[in-house]
Amino acid sequence: NKFPPLLQFFLALWLVTYPFLLLRKAKPAMLFFTCSIFLVFSFLVLSQSWAARYFGMAFIFFIAAAWLAGNDSINIFSIEKIQQGALVSKLFYAFFYVLLACHIYAGAYCYVTDISRPFTEAKNVVDCIKANQADKKMIVMDGYGAGPAVSAYLGKQVFYLNIDQIGSYCYWKKSWFEFSMGPLAPQLQKSTYANAQDSFLLVSIRSMTDKQIRCDSSEFQFKELSNFKNGIIKPDYYIYEVTRRKSDYIAAKEIK
């Protein structure tokens, strides 16, 4: 994503075209690769699974097809391919080794990362909640996608602030995911649960600044208890103790 758009386009076009050019002389391997890619991508389209992690299967099919091509005396893995022929031919087959080297590096990096960092910080978040003896209370979540992992480790439902209701796992409803999160104080004031409490624990996916959590007539005060930012996958987690000014809480009770 850091490359210019035009370079991204031509690089993607080359990576899509290269496997077919490499396997063009091995019909069984080409048939295997084409059918496998067609079936897996059809499934991804029908299931609306667009995340990059699903496309690793394409590389596995590519390596398997290259292996099959070796049985047809078209040894793609042979070093002789990059020692003989014209310069264009040498570069063409050398690119195959570049792909292998990239994936070896990526695999090693992922392995080291996996053993040195937690996949998600949700378990540490729950441990912190229990350490503060707040696990018996309802936990308010600011960030819909971060809730299910916390709910699972906590062993009970949480209150999703953006949809203003209790839940555990995610419903993949686009309107429920907040792509642009506004100031937190107005959301709390509109909440059926949070607005009726004088204090509660808030787990948020964003670090709070004065601009984000306060408005001209903010009724809430925020105290950060801890934060967890070492997970392999996002989001980061921030735990806040939220208290409502006593005068505002009494006034709200009188209005009700």
N, C-alpha and C positions, 0 to 999 in steps of 0.2 A: 504493500500500500504506500510505501515511501517513494516508489518510482513514479515518474511522470505518467499520466494516463495513456499517452500514445505508446510509451515503452511497455507498459503493462499489457496493452492489447496485443502487441506483436510477440511479446514473450509468452503470453498465454496461448496464442495461435500456434507458435512453434512447439510448445510442450504438448498440445493436443495432437498436432500433426506428426511429431517425431516417432511415437510408437508404431504408427501405421507404416511409415516409411521404413523403419528398421525391420519390421516383420513381413514386409511385402512379398518376399521370396519364399516364405514358409507358410503355405496355405493352412495346414492344421493349426499352427500357432495363431495365425491371423483369425481363423474361425473361432477359436477358443476365446481370444482376447475381445473380439467384436461382440460375440454373444454375451460374454460375462459383463462387459461394460454396459451394453444395452439393457440387460436385465437389472443390474444394480442401480443404474441411473433412472430407470423407469420406476423402480420402487421408491427412490429418494424423491422423485417429482410427485408421485402419488401420495406419499406420506408427508410431503412438505418439510422434508429434513434438509435444510440448506447449510448447516454448520460445516466448516472446513474439515472437522475431525472425521466426517463420514467418507471423505474422498481418499483416505489412505488405502481403501480397498482397491482403488484403481491401480495404485502402484504395485500392490501384491499380485494382481492379475497380470500386470505388465512383466514382472519378474518371472512369473510362472510361464507366460507365453514365450519369453526369451529363452527359458530353459527348454521348452518344447522345441523351439527352433533349432537347438543344438542337436537334437535327434535326427534332424533332416540334413545333417552335415553343413548347416549354416551356423557355425559356432560364433555367436555374437560376443561371447565372453573371451574369445581368443585375443591375446596381445598382438598376434600377427596382423589383425585387422587394422591396427593403428601404426604398423611398421611398414606396410606395403601400400602401393597404390598412390594416387594423386593426393595433393594436400587436402582437397575438399573431402575426399574419402576418409583420410586420417582424422580430420576434425570431426567428421560425422560419427565415426565409431568411438572416438575419444570422448564425445559428449555423453555416451552411455556410462562411462566410468565416472564422469563428473556427477551424474545423477546418483550413482551408487555412493560416491564419497559424501555427497550432501546428506543422504539419508543415514549413512553411518554416523556422521557428525550429529545430526538431529536426534537419532536414537540414543547416542551416548549422552547428549545433553539432557534429554528427557529422563533417562534412567537416573542420572545423578540428581536431577531436580526432584524426582519422585521420592528418593530415599532421604533427601535432606530437608524437604519442606512438606507440610501437610497439603493434601489435595484441596481441601476447603478448611476454613477456619471455624466452621460452624460448631464443631465439637468443643473447641477452646472457648467459644462464646458461651456455650451452655455451662461449661465448667465454671466460668466466671460468674454467671447468673446464680448458680448453686452456691458458690462461695459467698455471694452477697445475700444468700438466703431469700432469694426472690423467685425461686422456681415454683412456688405455690401460687403466685399471683399470675394474672394474665399479662403476657408479654406483648407489647405493642411493636409491630414491625413497620418500619419506614423503608419500603422497597419490596415489591411483591415477589420478585424472582428469588430473593434471598431467604424467604420464609420457610419453604419446605424442609431444607436441611436443618435449620434451627428447630423446627417443629419435631422432626424425626429424632434428633438427639435429646430433645427435651421430653419426648414421650407424651406430648399433648398438643392441642391446637393453640395457635397464636392469633392475635388480632391484627388483621391487615389494614393499615391506616388508609391506603389509597382507595380501597373498595369498601371501607367502613363496615367490615364484617369479619367474623371468626372463620378460620379455615386452617388447613394443614398443607395438602399438596396443591400444586398449581393447576388451575384451569387455563388452557392455552387460548385465552381470550385476549386479542390484541389490545382492546380498549382498557384492559386491567393493568397492562404494563405501562409504567410511567417513563416515557422517553425524555420528557422534559419536566423535571421536578421543581415545583415552585417553593416559596418560603414555607417552612414547616409550621410556624405558629398559627396561621390561618387554617391549615388542615386540621390541627389539633382542636381548634375552636369549633370546627364543624363536625367533629367526630362524635358519634353517639356514645362511645365508651370513654374516650380520653377526656372529653369535656365534662364528664360526670365524676371524674376522679380528682382528688387533691394532690395525689402523687402516684407515679407509676414508673416502670422501667421501659425505656425505649431502646430498641436495637435498630440502628440506621445503617444504610450503605454509603452514607456521605459524611464527611467531616464537617461539623457545623461551624460556621462563621457567624459573626454578629448579624451580617446582612441576611443570612439564610434563616436564622431562627427567630429574629425579632422583627416586629413591625411597630408602628407608632403606638399601638395599644396592646402590646403583647401581655398575655396573662400568665405566661409560663417562664420558668427559670430552668436552665439546663446545666447539669454538672457531669462532665465526662468521667466515667469510672474506669474505662479501659478501651483500647482499640486493638484490632487484629488485622495486620496487613501483610502477612507472610504466606498466605495461601497461594497455591499454584493457579487456581482459577479465581476470577473476580466474582462477586464484589468483595471489597474490604468491609469489615464490620466495626462499628463504633457503638459502644454502650453508654447510655446516658440515664441518669436519674433526673426525672422531670418532676418538678413541684409547681404547684399553682399558688399564686399569692393568696393568702388567707382571705383577704378582703374580697377578692374577686370570686373565690369559691363560695363564700357566704352569700354574696350578692346573687350568684347563679342559683343557689339553693332557694333563696327567697322568691326569685322570679318563677321557679318551678312550683 
